[in-house]
């Protein structure tokens, strides 16, 4: 994985993202962080947006 970031954003009335702020992106995260993130979010690889509510 090249980078990992958790952000906060807003959506419009059509449920489309307007903007997202990523305060502390991680460049080249270590595998332990990736594995922990995947376990919590269901991440399986690739470039995705995963909405946490």
C-alpha positions as CSV (number, residue, x, y, z in Angstrom):
1,X,0.0,0.0,0.0
2,X,1.4,3.4,-1.0
3,X,-0.6,5.5,1.5
4,X,-3.4,5.4,4.1
5,X,-5.5,8.3,5.3
6,X,-8.6,8.8,7.5
7,X,-10.5,12.0,6.8
8,X,-13.7,13.8,7.6
9,X,-15.9,15.2,4.9
10,X,-19.3,16.5,3.8
11,X,-21.7,15.3,1.3
12,X,-24.5,17.0,-0.7
13,X,-28.1,16.0,-0.7
14,X,-27.4,13.5,-3.5
15,X,-24.9,11.7,-1.2
16,X,-21.9,12.8,-3.3
17,X,-18.7,13.9,-1.6
18,X,-18.1,17.6,-1.7
19,X,-14.8,17.7,0.1
20,X,-12.7,15.6,2.5
21,X,-9.9,16.7,4.8
22,X,-7.1,14.2,5.6
23,X,-5.2,15.7,8.5
24,X,-2.4,13.1,8.8
25,X,-2.0,10.8,5.8
26,X,0.5,8.0,6.2
27,X,3.0,7.4,3.4
28,X,4.1,3.7,3.1
29,X,2.3,2.4,6.2
30,X,3.8,-0.7,7.8
31,X,2.0,-4.0,7.3
32,X,0.7,-4.1,11.0
33,X,-1.2,-0.8,10.5
34,X,-2.6,-2.1,7.2
35,X,-3.7,-5.3,8.8
36,X,-5.4,-3.5,11.7
37,X,-7.2,-1.1,9.4
38,X,-8.3,-4.0,7.1
39,X,-9.7,-5.9,10.1
40,X,-11.8,-3.0,11.3
41,X,-13.0,-1.8,7.8
42,X,-13.1,-4.9,5.6
43,X,-10.5,-3.4,3.3
44,X,-9.4,-6.0,0.8
45,X,-6.9,-4.0,-1.4
46,X,-6.9,-1.3,-4.0
47,X,-7.9,2.3,-4.0
48,X,-11.1,2.7,-2.1
49,X,-13.2,5.1,-0.1
50,X,-14.6,3.4,2.9
51,X,-17.3,5.3,4.8
52,X,-17.3,4.9,8.5
53,X,-20.4,6.1,10.4
